Amino acid sequence: MAELTYEITKSIGVLSENAKGWTKELNMVSWNGREPKYDLREWSPDHSRMGKGITLTEEDIENLKALLNDIDGDDDIDESQMV
């Protein structure tokens, strides 16, 4: 199996931190020397290990932002309808 390389090119922000110090972060990450993409995942405190996550294109981020902007803060979210 080929070695996976990554470089966090820009730290955008931390969403949360768990009891072990791992943080859920949104970053720009270059995977295997490719163009950086938005990346959402958990990282160990020194960023040497990571959890499963997702990468998002610029278009994905724009669509996600539009969806989040459409959420009305007064509406209750019905978690049973979430996938």
DOFIMI-933212 format. One record per atom (N, C-alpha, C): x, y, z; atom name; chain; residue number from 1. Coordinates in nm, 4 decimals, decimal comma. Layout:
((X; Y; Z); CA; A; NUM)
...
***
This chain:
((0,0848; -0,1180; 0,0000); N; A; 1)
((0,0000; 0,0000; 0,0000); CA; A; 1)
((0,0893; 0,1244; 0,0000); C; A; 1)
((0,0567; 0,2184; -0,0830); N; A; 2)
((0,1345; 0,3418; -0,0933); CA; A; 2)
((0,1189; 0,4264; 0,0322); C; A; 2)
((0,2257; 0,4965; 0,0666); N; A; 3)
((0,2219; 0,5830; 0,1839); CA; A; 3)
((0,1351; 0,7057; 0,1565); C; A; 3)
((0,0540; 0,7402; 0,2532); N; A; 4)
((-0,0316; 0,8578; 0,2450); CA; A; 4)
((0,0444; 0,9777; 0,2988); C; A; 4)
((0,0510; 1,0845; 0,2198); N; A; 5)
((0,1139; 1,2068; 0,2676); CA; A; 5)
((0,0090; 1,3164; 0,2726); C; A; 5)
((0,0296; 1,4082; 0,3646); N; A; 6)
((-0,0645; 1,5190; 0,3784); CA; A; 6)
((0,0080; 1,6404; 0,4316); C; A; 6)
((-0,0470; 1,7558; 0,3980); N; A; 7)
((0,0024; 1,8821; 0,4523); CA; A; 7)
((-0,1176; 1,9711; 0,4798); C; A; 7)
((-0,1316; 2,0141; 0,6039); N; A; 8)
((-0,2359; 2,1110; 0,6376); CA; A; 8)
((-0,1844; 2,2464; 0,5905); C; A; 8)
((-0,2449; 2,2980; 0,4841); N; A; 9)
((-0,1964; 2,4235; 0,4264); CA; A; 9)
((-0,2608; 2,5453; 0,4909); C; A; 9)
((-0,3784; 2,5246; 0,5525); N; A; 10)
((-0,4454; 2,6353; 0,6205); CA; A; 10)
((-0,5382; 2,5783; 0,7271); C; A; 10)
((-0,5239; 2,6261; 0,8491); N; A; 11)
((-0,6148; 2,5889; 0,9574); CA; A; 11)
((-0,7286; 2,6899; 0,9603); C; A; 11)
((-0,8503; 2,6418; 0,9410); N; A; 12)
((-0,9664; 2,7316; 0,9362); CA; A; 12)
((-1,0311; 2,7445; 1,0731); C; A; 12)
((-1,0460; 2,6320; 1,1442); N; A; 13)
((-1,1041; 2,6423; 1,2770); CA; A; 13)
((-1,1304; 2,5083; 1,3415); C; A; 13)
((-1,1482; 2,5128; 1,4735); N; A; 14)
((-1,1787; 2,3948; 1,5541); CA; A; 14)
((-1,3260; 2,3984; 1,5896); C; A; 14)
((-1,3955; 2,2876; 1,5649); N; A; 15)
((-1,5373; 2,2781; 1,5982); CA; A; 15)
((-1,5581; 2,2283; 1,7402); C; A; 15)
((-1,4744; 2,1327; 1,7839); N; A; 16)
((-1,4893; 2,0776; 1,9189); CA; A; 16)
((-1,3620; 2,0044; 1,9584); C; A; 16)
((-1,3550; 1,9708; 2,0881); N; A; 17)
((-1,2425; 1,8933; 2,1414); CA; A; 17)
((-1,2979; 1,7874; 2,2345); C; A; 17)
((-1,2448; 1,6636; 2,2229); N; A; 18)
((-1,2939; 1,5583; 2,3117); CA; A; 18)
((-1,2050; 1,5465; 2,4351); C; A; 18)
((-1,2396; 1,4563; 2,5262); N; A; 19)
((-1,1695; 1,4433; 2,6537); CA; A; 19)
((-1,0238; 1,4015; 2,6374); C; A; 19)
((-0,9899; 1,3377; 2,5258); N; A; 20)
((-0,8522; 1,2942; 2,5025); CA; A; 20)
((-0,7690; 1,4000; 2,4304); C; A; 20)
((-0,8289; 1,5156; 2,4045); N; A; 21)
((-0,7553; 1,6241; 2,3400); CA; A; 21)
((-0,7627; 1,6262; 2,1888); C; A; 21)
((-0,8297; 1,5275; 2,1294); N; A; 22)
((-0,8467; 1,5278; 1,9839); CA; A; 22)
((-0,9449; 1,6389; 1,9470); C; A; 22)
((-0,9176; 1,7069; 1,8373); N; A; 23)
((-1,0032; 1,8169; 1,7942); CA; A; 23)
((-1,0648; 1,7879; 1,6587); C; A; 23)
((-1,1908; 1,8251; 1,6447); N; A; 24)
((-1,2593; 1,8176; 1,5154); CA; A; 24)
((-1,2343; 1,9509; 1,4481); C; A; 24)
((-1,1698; 1,9467; 1,3303); N; A; 25)
((-1,1226; 2,0687; 1,2657); CA; A; 25)
((-1,1652; 2,0773; 1,1198); C; A; 25)
((-1,1796; 2,2007; 1,0745); N; A; 26)
((-1,1949; 2,2289; 0,9323); CA; A; 26)
((-1,0642; 2,2931; 0,8876); C; A; 26)
((-0,9985; 2,2286; 0,7920); N; A; 27)
((-0,8699; 2,2747; 0,7408); CA; A; 27)
((-0,8677; 2,2659; 0,5886); C; A; 27)
((-0,7682; 2,3272; 0,5303); N; A; 28)
((-0,7332; 2,3032; 0,3906); CA; A; 28)
((-0,6177; 2,2038; 0,3954); C; A; 28)
((-0,6345; 2,0885; 0,3279); N; A; 29)
((-0,5324; 1,9837; 0,3328); CA; A; 29)
((-0,4961; 1,9404; 0,1916); C; A; 29)
((-0,3668; 1,9294; 0,1674); N; A; 30)
((-0,3154; 1,8732; 0,0427); CA; A; 30)
((-0,2842; 1,7264; 0,0691); C; A; 30)
((-0,3532; 1,6368; -0,0012); N; A; 31)
((-0,3324; 1,4934; 0,0133); CA; A; 31)
((-0,2451; 1,4450; -0,1014); C; A; 31)
((-0,1346; 1,3793; -0,0683); N; A; 32)
((-0,0424; 1,3232; -0,1680); CA; A; 32)
((0,0024; 1,4263; -0,2710); C; A; 32)
((0,0262; 1,5496; -0,2253); N; A; 33)
((0,0782; 1,6544; -0,3121); CA; A; 33)
((-0,0229; 1,7167; -0,4059); C; A; 33)
((-0,1490; 1,6813; -0,3911); N; A; 34)
((-0,2537; 1,7375; -0,4782); CA; A; 34)
((-0,2977; 1,8746; -0,4283); C; A; 34)
((-0,3794; 1,9390; -0,5097); N; A; 35)
((-0,4369; 2,0689; -0,4747); CA; A; 35)
((-0,5107; 2,0569; -0,3407); C; A; 35)
((-0,4904; 2,1519; -0,2493); N; A; 36)
((-0,5593; 2,1449; -0,1201); CA; A; 36)
((-0,7112; 2,1517; -0,1361); C; A; 36)
((-0,7804; 2,0772; -0,0504); N; A; 37)
((-0,9265; 2,0785; -0,0441); CA; A; 37)
((-0,9665; 2,1022; 0,1007); C; A; 37)
((-1,0914; 2,1452; 0,1176); N; A; 38)
((-1,1454; 2,1568; 0,2528); CA; A; 38)
((-1,1537; 2,0173; 0,3124); C; A; 38)
((-1,1212; 2,0055; 0,4393); N; A; 39)
((-1,1148; 1,8754; 0,5035); CA; A; 39)
((-1,1716; 1,8881; 0,6445); C; A; 39)
((-1,2644; 1,8005; 0,6781); N; A; 40)
((-1,3284; 1,8006; 0,8098); CA; A; 40)
((-1,3041; 1,6648; 0,8736); C; A; 40)
((-1,2288; 1,6628; 0,9855); N; A; 41)
((-1,1996; 1,5374; 1,0548); CA; A; 41)
((-1,1435; 1,5657; 1,1931); C; A; 41)
((-1,1277; 1,4591; 1,2723); N; A; 42)
((-1,0658; 1,4703; 1,4037); CA; A; 42)
((-0,9158; 1,4470; 1,3905); C; A; 42)
((-0,8400; 1,5250; 1,4678); N; A; 43)
((-0,6941; 1,5165; 1,4685); CA; A; 43)
((-0,6440; 1,4986; 1,6105); C; A; 43)
((-0,5347; 1,4222; 1,6242); N; A; 44)
((-0,4675; 1,4118; 1,7536); CA; A; 44)
((-0,4060; 1,5473; 1,7858); C; A; 44)
((-0,3709; 1,5702; 1,9125); N; A; 45)
((-0,3186; 1,7016; 1,9501); CA; A; 45)
((-0,1979; 1,7478; 1,8687); C; A; 45)
((-0,1107; 1,6548; 1,8262); N; A; 46)
((0,0073; 1,6945; 1,7485); CA; A; 46)
((-0,0113; 1,6775; 1,5970); C; A; 46)
((-0,1316; 1,6452; 1,5547); N; A; 47)
((-0,1659; 1,6255; 1,4140); CA; A; 47)
((-0,0887; 1,5118; 1,3467); C; A; 47)
((-0,0378; 1,4187; 1,4259); N; A; 48)
((0,0330; 1,3043; 1,3689); CA; A; 48)
((-0,0625; 1,1902; 1,3344); C; A; 48)
((-0,1804; 1,1916; 1,3951); N; A; 49)
((-0,2821; 1,0891; 1,3676); CA; A; 49)
((-0,4146; 1,1582; 1,3406); C; A; 49)
((-0,4992; 1,0880; 1,2658); N; A; 50)
((-0,6276; 1,1466; 1,2285); CA; A; 50)
((-0,7360; 1,0411; 1,2297); C; A; 50)
((-0,8598; 1,0878; 1,2437); N; A; 51)
((-0,9746; 1,0005; 1,2325); CA; A; 51)
((-1,0294; 1,0072; 1,0906); C; A; 51)
((-1,1336; 0,9312; 1,0677); N; A; 52)
((-1,1997; 0,9369; 0,9371); CA; A; 52)
((-1,2615; 1,0740; 0,9192); C; A; 52)
((-1,2648; 1,1186; 0,7964); N; A; 53)
((-1,3202; 1,2500; 0,7693); CA; A; 53)
((-1,3712; 1,2590; 0,6279); C; A; 53)
((-1,3999; 1,3810; 0,5884); N; A; 54)
((-1,4457; 1,4057; 0,4514); CA; A; 54)
((-1,3678; 1,5223; 0,3935); C; A; 54)
((-1,3483; 1,5153; 0,2616); N; A; 55)
((-1,2900; 1,6285; 0,1909); CA; A; 55)
((-1,3996; 1,6905; 0,1050); C; A; 55)
((-1,3929; 1,8211; 0,0918); N; A; 56)
((-1,4955; 1,8962; 0,0210); CA; A; 56)
((-1,4300; 1,9914; -0,0784); C; A; 56)
((-1,4901; 2,0009; -0,1956); N; A; 57)
((-1,4438; 2,0969; -0,2950); CA; A; 57)
((-1,4982; 2,2350; -0,2598); C; A; 57)
((-1,4512; 2,3342; -0,3312); N; A; 58)
((-1,5026; 2,4705; -0,3129); CA; A; 58)
((-1,6533; 2,4731; -0,3372); C; A; 58)
((-1,6988; 2,4019; -0,4404); N; A; 59)
((-1,8421; 2,3964; -0,4710); CA; A; 59)
((-1,9202; 2,3294; -0,3572); C; A; 59)
((-1,8652; 2,2201; -0,3019); N; A; 60)
((-1,9293; 2,1533; -0,1877); CA; A; 60)
((-1,9458; 2,2494; -0,0710); C; A; 60)
((-1,8407; 2,3257; -0,0424); N; A; 61)
((-1,8445; 2,4202; 0,0701); CA; A; 61)
((-1,9490; 2,5284; 0,0459); C; A; 61)
((-1,9557; 2,5794; -0,0773); N; A; 62)
((-2,0568; 2,6814; -0,1091); CA; A; 62)
((-2,1969; 2,6264; -0,0909); C; A; 62)
((-2,2207; 2,5019; -0,1359); N; A; 63)
((-2,3517; 2,4403; -0,1198); CA; A; 63)
((-2,3836; 2,4145; 0,0275); C; A; 63)
((-2,2854; 2,3687; 0,1038); N; A; 64)
((-2,3052; 2,3462; 0,2470); CA; A; 64)
((-2,3367; 2,4764; 0,3188); C; A; 64)
((-2,2645; 2,5815; 0,2837); N; A; 65)
((-2,2888; 2,7119; 0,3452); CA; A; 65)
((-2,4314; 2,7589; 0,3173); C; A; 65)
((-2,4780; 2,7408; 0,1939); N; A; 66)
((-2,6149; 2,7795; 0,1590); CA; A; 66)
((-2,7162; 2,6989; 0,2394); C; A; 66)
((-2,6916; 2,5690; 0,2541); N; A; 67)
((-2,7825; 2,4852; 0,3332); CA; A; 67)
((-2,7863; 2,5304; 0,4787); C; A; 67)
((-2,6696; 2,5578; 0,5349); N; A; 68)
((-2,6637; 2,6010; 0,6753); CA; A; 68)
((-2,7289; 2,7374; 0,6944); C; A; 68)
((-2,7135; 2,8265; 0,5964); N; A; 69)
((-2,7765; 2,9587; 0,6055); CA; A; 69)
((-2,9286; 2,9496; 0,6003); C; A; 69)
((-2,9813; 2,8420; 0,5401); N; A; 70)
((-3,1257; 2,8241; 0,5297); CA; A; 70)
((-3,1875; 2,7689; 0,6572); C; A; 70)
((-3,1045; 2,7212; 0,7496); N; A; 71)
((-3,1580; 2,6672; 0,8748); CA; A; 71)
((-3,2093; 2,7825; 0,9598); C; A; 71)
((-3,3356; 2,7720; 1,0005); N; A; 72)
((-3,3951; 2,8722; 1,0877); CA; A; 72)
((-3,3627; 2,8351; 1,2312); C; A; 72)
((-3,2992; 2,9245; 1,3025); N; A; 73)
((-3,2575; 2,8990; 1,4397); CA; A; 73)
((-3,3710; 2,8632; 1,5330); C; A; 73)
((-3,4945; 2,9011; 1,4992); N; A; 74)
((-3,6083; 2,8723; 1,5856); CA; A; 74)
((-3,6679; 2,7345; 1,5585); C; A; 74)
((-3,6322; 2,6742; 1,4463); N; A; 75)
((-3,6867; 2,5431; 1,4121); CA; A; 75)
((-3,6156; 2,4342; 1,4903); C; A; 75)
((-3,6934; 2,3385; 1,5400); N; A; 76)
((-3,6345; 2,2217; 1,6027); CA; A; 76)
((-3,5950; 2,1244; 1,4929); C; A; 76)
((-3,4764; 2,0660; 1,5052); N; A; 77)
((-3,4297; 1,9688; 1,4076); CA; A; 77)
((-3,4837; 1,8337; 1,4485); C; A; 77)
((-3,5514; 1,7650; 1,3549); N; A; 78)
((-3,6029; 1,6314; 1,3781); CA; A; 78)
((-3,4922; 1,5335; 1,3417); C; A; 78)
((-3,4170; 1,4880; 1,4426); N; A; 79)
((-3,3016; 1,4024; 1,4180); CA; A; 79)
((-3,3414; 1,2681; 1,3594); C; A; 79)
((-3,4664; 1,2267; 1,3733); N; A; 80)
((-3,5089; 1,0987; 1,3160); CA; A; 80)
((-3,5105; 1,1042; 1,1638); C; A; 80)
((-3,5115; 1,2241; 1,1062); N; A; 81)
((-3,5120; 1,2373; 0,9611); CA; A; 81)
((-3,3715; 1,2563; 0,9051); C; A; 81)
((-3,2718; 1,2592; 0,9920); N; A; 82)
((-3,1345; 1,2755; 0,9466); CA; A; 82)
((-3,0800; 1,1421; 0,8984); C; A; 82)
((-2,9999; 1,1474; 0,7951); N; A; 83)
((-2,9403; 1,0245; 0,7400); CA; A; 83)
((-2,8108; 0,9954; 0,8106); C; A; 83)
***
